[in-house]
Amino acid sequence: MMRGLLATSPPTVAVEIAPGRVSAAVIAQQGGQLVVTAHAAEPIPAGIVAPALNAGNISDSRIVGAALRRTFERIGTAPGQVALAIPDSAVKVSLLRFEQVPPRAADFDQLVRWQMRKSAPFRIEDAQISVVPGIVPAEGGREFVVVVARRDIVREYEAAVEAAGSHAGIVDLSTFNVINTVLASPDPPQSDWLLIHVTVEYASVAIVRRADLVFFRNRSNEGEGSLADLVHQTAMYYEDRLSGGGFGRVVLAGAGLLAGDRGDENAERVRRTLQERLGTDVEAIDPRHAAGLRDRIAAGPEVLDTLAPLVGLIARERAA
């Protein structure tokens, strides 16, 4: 499973800070299964959270903290520690392949920093870096998933959680934890699969080879071309550059959050458009495969899309 920027002991409350909203869920282990016992989401004013790689992301942590406190009140908890998902566009994700990996950790760290120095749009000395082993290519060497963020930007998200009276023990990306939710199901993909994660600000596409990330792209919604174009380009890259033999599954997440009360219609429209473009079935994310829901929780598209990264945060830590 994907690992995050920071990690300590596993919490039971997961939080996501996203443009326009915050969300939280209590996810406990009951009878050997994860169960969402409570969840809530609160709106925040437009522009307060504006994810960017090389600029401030949160203009007022007190406003975000107040919204988080309200979600904690609604789910009936005052957590000392939470797992936190932040927007993908706040960080840079790279896949680095090395023919030889230095045996000493310090040498490997220097090698990664030297590589990322060439592509990060800020001083690598100001960066927070996470490195996770990826695939072992047939031709040799080793690939690594590298996540780089400006340390002060990560700190902005942590400060918002602290303004709510809690502490972020784990910081990770939203899409990485949607991936974790799919992998935590009793029947995880056994071949190459595609995740399409859409939000109000950006879209991320990821190709996963069983449990290993082999492609990741994040694009602002202001970028050229439609979501269908982005997905089509990804599929072509997969066939041409990754020797792809076809996706065993295609999963869509986030569409139910794009249109408020019309979430059902919007999610279905996006799913059908992508299905026609790819020529294969596209399924909506369903975190209930990884975590059950208390009976009183209604499982509409908006709720399932909200819970997807939250469930993944807790499922990853339980698996670890």
C-alpha positions as CSV (number, residue, x, y, z in Angstrom):
1,M,0.0,0.0,0.0
2,M,1.1,3.6,-0.6
3,R,2.9,5.2,2.3
4,G,2.7,8.8,3.3
5,L,4.8,11.8,4.2
6,L,4.6,11.2,8.0
7,A,3.6,8.2,10.0
8,T,3.4,7.3,13.7
9,S,1.0,5.0,15.6
10,P,-2.3,4.3,13.8
11,P,-5.2,6.6,14.7
12,T,-8.9,5.7,14.3
13,V,-10.1,9.1,13.0
14,A,-9.3,10.1,9.4
15,V,-9.6,13.7,8.1
16,E,-9.4,15.2,4.6
17,I,-8.8,18.9,4.0
18,A,-9.8,19.8,0.4
19,P,-10.8,22.9,-1.4
20,G,-14.3,24.0,-0.2
21,R,-14.7,21.3,2.5
22,V,-13.3,19.2,5.2
23,S,-14.4,15.7,6.2
24,A,-13.8,13.3,9.0
25,A,-14.7,9.7,9.9
26,V,-14.3,7.4,12.8
27,I,-13.2,4.0,11.5
28,A,-12.8,1.2,14.1
29,Q,-11.9,-2.4,13.9
30,Q,-14.9,-4.6,14.9
31,G,-14.8,-8.4,14.7
32,G,-11.8,-8.4,12.5
33,Q,-13.3,-5.9,10.0
34,L,-13.0,-2.1,9.6
35,V,-16.3,-0.3,10.2
36,V,-17.1,3.4,9.6
37,T,-19.0,4.2,12.8
38,A,-19.5,8.0,12.1
39,H,-18.6,10.5,9.5
40,A,-19.3,14.2,8.7
41,A,-18.3,16.9,6.3
42,E,-18.3,20.7,6.6
43,P,-18.1,23.4,3.9
44,I,-15.4,26.0,4.1
45,P,-15.4,29.3,2.1
46,A,-14.0,29.2,-1.5
47,G,-10.4,30.1,-1.7
48,I,-9.4,29.3,1.9
49,V,-7.8,26.1,0.7
50,A,-6.1,26.5,-2.6
51,P,-3.7,23.6,-3.2
52,A,-0.5,24.5,-5.1
53,L,3.0,23.0,-5.3
54,N,5.0,26.2,-4.7
55,A,2.6,28.7,-3.0
56,G,0.7,28.9,0.2
57,N,-2.2,26.5,0.4
58,I,-4.3,27.6,3.4
59,S,-4.9,31.3,3.8
60,D,-6.6,31.0,7.3
61,S,-6.0,27.9,9.4
62,R,-8.5,29.1,12.0
63,I,-11.4,28.9,9.6
64,V,-10.3,25.4,8.5
65,G,-9.8,24.4,12.2
66,A,-13.2,25.7,13.1
67,A,-14.8,23.6,10.4
68,L,-12.9,20.5,11.5
69,R,-14.0,21.1,15.1
70,R,-17.6,21.1,13.9
71,T,-17.0,17.7,12.1
72,F,-15.5,16.3,15.3
73,E,-18.6,17.4,17.2
74,R,-20.9,15.8,14.7
75,I,-19.1,12.5,14.8
76,G,-18.9,12.6,18.6
77,T,-15.2,12.7,19.2
78,A,-12.3,14.9,20.2
79,P,-9.4,13.0,18.7
80,G,-5.9,13.7,20.0
81,Q,-4.5,12.3,16.8
82,V,-5.8,11.9,13.3
83,A,-4.7,10.6,9.9
84,L,-4.8,13.4,7.4
85,A,-5.3,13.4,3.6
86,I,-4.2,16.5,1.7
87,P,-4.8,17.4,-2.0
88,D,-2.6,15.8,-4.6
89,S,-1.7,19.1,-6.2
90,A,0.1,20.2,-3.0
91,V,3.0,17.8,-3.7
92,K,5.0,16.4,-6.6
93,V,4.9,12.7,-7.3
94,S,7.7,11.1,-9.3
95,L,8.7,7.6,-10.3
96,L,12.5,7.2,-10.2
97,R,14.3,4.2,-11.6
98,F,17.8,3.3,-10.6
99,E,20.0,0.7,-12.2
100,Q,21.8,0.3,-8.9
101,V,20.6,1.2,-5.4
102,P,23.3,2.4,-2.9
103,P,23.4,0.0,0.0
104,R,23.8,2.8,2.6
105,A,20.7,4.7,3.5
106,A,22.5,8.1,3.6
107,D,23.9,7.6,0.1
108,F,20.5,6.6,-1.3
109,D,18.9,9.7,0.3
110,Q,21.5,11.9,-1.3
111,L,20.9,10.2,-4.7
112,V,17.1,10.8,-4.5
113,R,17.6,14.4,-3.4
114,W,20.1,15.0,-6.3
115,Q,17.5,13.6,-8.8
116,M,14.6,15.6,-7.3
117,R,16.7,18.8,-7.2
118,K,16.5,18.9,-11.0
119,S,12.7,18.9,-11.1
120,A,11.3,20.4,-7.9
121,P,10.4,24.1,-8.4
122,F,11.7,24.9,-4.9
123,R,14.9,24.4,-2.9
124,I,15.3,20.7,-2.1
125,E,16.6,21.8,1.3
126,D,13.1,23.1,2.0
127,A,11.5,19.8,1.0
128,Q,9.9,17.0,2.9
129,I,10.5,13.8,1.0
130,S,8.9,10.3,1.2
131,V,10.3,7.4,-0.8
132,V,8.4,4.1,-1.2
133,P,9.8,1.0,-3.2
134,G,7.9,0.4,-6.4
135,I,8.2,-2.3,-9.1
136,V,11.2,-4.4,-9.8
137,P,11.6,-4.0,-13.6
138,A,12.2,-7.2,-15.6
139,E,15.2,-5.6,-17.2
140,G,16.8,-5.0,-13.7
141,G,17.2,-2.1,-11.3
142,R,14.5,-0.8,-9.0
143,E,11.8,1.8,-9.2
144,F,10.7,4.1,-6.4
145,V,7.7,6.3,-5.8
146,V,9.0,9.7,-4.5
147,V,6.7,12.3,-3.0
148,V,8.2,15.8,-2.5
149,A,6.5,18.7,-0.8
150,R,7.5,22.0,0.6
151,R,7.9,21.5,4.3
152,D,6.1,24.8,5.1
153,I,3.1,23.8,3.0
154,V,2.7,20.5,4.8
155,R,3.0,22.5,8.0
156,E,0.0,24.6,6.9
157,Y,-2.2,21.5,6.8
158,E,-0.9,20.3,10.2
159,A,-1.6,23.8,11.7
160,A,-5.2,23.6,10.5
161,V,-5.6,20.3,12.3
162,E,-4.0,21.7,15.4
163,A,-6.4,24.7,15.3
164,A,-9.1,22.0,15.8
165,G,-7.4,20.7,18.9
166,S,-5.9,17.6,17.3
167,H,-2.5,16.4,15.8
168,A,-1.8,14.9,12.4
169,G,0.1,11.8,13.1
170,I,-0.1,10.7,9.5
171,V,0.0,13.0,6.4
172,D,-0.7,11.4,3.0
173,L,-2.2,12.2,-0.4
174,S,-5.9,11.9,-1.1
175,T,-5.5,9.8,-4.3
176,F,-3.0,7.4,-2.7
177,N,-5.6,6.5,-0.1
178,V,-8.3,6.0,-2.6
179,I,-5.8,3.4,-4.1
180,N,-5.4,2.0,-0.6
181,T,-9.2,1.6,-0.2
182,V,-9.3,-0.5,-3.4
183,L,-6.3,-2.6,-2.3
184,A,-7.9,-3.2,1.1
185,S,-10.9,-5.0,-0.3
186,P,-11.1,-8.8,0.1
187,D,-10.7,-9.1,-3.7
188,P,-8.0,-6.6,-4.7
189,P,-7.0,-6.3,-8.4
190,Q,-4.6,-9.0,-9.6
191,S,-3.6,-7.2,-12.8
192,D,-3.0,-3.7,-14.1
193,W,-5.8,-1.3,-13.1
194,L,-6.6,2.4,-13.6
195,L,-7.8,4.8,-11.0
196,I,-9.4,8.1,-12.0
197,H,-9.9,10.5,-9.1
198,V,-11.7,13.8,-9.9
199,T,-12.1,16.8,-7.6
200,V,-13.4,20.4,-8.0
201,E,-9.8,21.6,-8.4
202,Y,-7.9,18.8,-10.2
203,A,-8.0,15.3,-11.6
204,S,-5.4,12.6,-10.8
205,V,-5.0,9.4,-12.8
206,A,-2.9,6.4,-11.5
207,I,-2.0,3.1,-13.1
208,V,-1.3,0.4,-10.5
209,R,0.3,-3.0,-11.3
210,R,-1.5,-5.1,-8.7
211,A,-0.3,-3.1,-5.7
212,D,2.6,-1.1,-7.2
213,L,2.1,2.4,-8.6
214,V,3.6,2.5,-12.2
215,F,2.1,5.8,-13.4
216,F,0.8,9.0,-11.7
217,R,-0.4,12.3,-13.2
218,N,-2.1,15.2,-11.5
219,R,-3.6,18.0,-13.6
220,S,-5.5,21.1,-12.7
221,N,-9.0,21.3,-14.1
222,E,-8.0,24.5,-15.8
223,G,-5.6,22.6,-18.0
224,E,-6.1,22.0,-21.7
225,G,-8.5,19.2,-22.7
226,S,-11.2,17.3,-21.0
227,L,-11.1,14.6,-18.4
228,A,-11.8,12.1,-21.1
229,D,-8.8,13.4,-23.1
230,L,-6.6,13.0,-20.0
231,V,-7.7,9.5,-19.5
232,H,-7.3,8.6,-23.2
233,Q,-3.8,10.0,-23.2
234,T,-3.0,7.9,-20.1
235,A,-4.3,4.8,-21.7
236,M,-2.2,5.4,-24.8
237,Y,0.9,5.9,-22.7
238,Y,0.1,2.7,-20.9
239,E,0.0,0.8,-24.1
240,D,3.0,2.4,-25.8
241,R,5.4,2.9,-22.9
242,L,4.4,0.5,-20.1
243,S,3.7,-2.6,-22.4
244,G,0.2,-2.6,-21.1
245,G,-1.9,-5.6,-21.8
246,G,-5.2,-4.0,-20.8
247,F,-6.8,-2.8,-17.6
248,G,-8.3,-5.5,-15.4
249,R,-10.4,-2.8,-13.7
250,V,-11.0,0.9,-14.1
251,V,-12.2,2.7,-10.9
252,L,-13.7,6.2,-10.8
253,A,-13.7,8.2,-7.6
254,G,-14.9,11.7,-6.7
255,A,-17.5,12.3,-9.3
256,G,-20.3,12.2,-6.7
257,L,-18.9,15.3,-5.0
258,L,-18.8,17.6,-8.1
259,A,-22.5,18.6,-8.3
260,G,-24.0,18.8,-4.9
261,D,-27.6,17.6,-4.9
262,R,-27.2,16.3,-8.4
263,G,-24.3,14.0,-7.4
264,D,-26.0,10.9,-8.6
265,E,-26.6,12.2,-12.1
266,N,-23.2,13.8,-12.4
267,A,-21.3,10.7,-11.2
268,E,-23.2,8.5,-13.7
269,R,-22.7,10.9,-16.6
270,V,-18.9,11.1,-15.9
271,R,-18.7,7.3,-15.6
272,R,-20.5,6.7,-18.9
273,T,-18.4,9.3,-20.7
274,L,-15.2,7.6,-19.6
275,Q,-16.6,4.2,-20.3
276,E,-17.3,5.1,-23.9
277,R,-13.9,6.7,-24.3
278,L,-12.0,3.7,-22.9
279,G,-14.2,1.0,-24.4
280,T,-14.3,-0.9,-21.1
281,D,-16.4,-0.9,-17.9
282,V,-15.8,1.9,-15.4
283,E,-16.9,1.2,-11.8
284,A,-17.6,3.8,-9.1
285,I,-15.4,3.6,-6.0
286,D,-17.1,1.7,-3.2
287,P,-15.2,1.8,0.2
288,R,-17.7,-0.6,1.6
289,H,-15.6,-3.4,0.2
290,A,-12.8,-2.3,2.6
291,A,-14.9,-1.1,5.6
292,G,-18.5,-1.7,6.6
293,L,-20.9,1.1,7.4
294,R,-23.1,1.5,10.4
295,D,-26.7,0.9,9.5
296,R,-27.7,4.5,9.9
297,I,-25.2,5.7,7.3
298,A,-26.8,6.2,3.9
299,A,-24.5,5.1,1.1
300,G,-25.1,7.6,-1.7
301,P,-22.4,8.5,-4.3
302,E,-21.4,11.6,-2.4
303,V,-20.9,9.7,0.9
304,L,-19.0,6.9,-0.8
305,D,-16.7,9.4,-2.6
306,T,-16.1,11.3,0.7
307,L,-15.3,8.1,2.6
308,A,-12.9,6.6,0.0
309,P,-9.7,8.4,1.0
310,L,-10.6,8.3,4.7
311,V,-11.1,4.5,4.7
312,G,-7.8,4.1,2.8
313,L,-5.9,6.1,5.5
314,I,-7.0,3.8,8.3
315,A,-6.9,0.6,6.2
316,R,-3.3,1.3,5.3
317,E,-2.2,1.7,8.8
318,R,-4.0,-1.4,10.0
319,A,-2.4,-3.5,7.2
320,A,1.0,-2.1,8.1
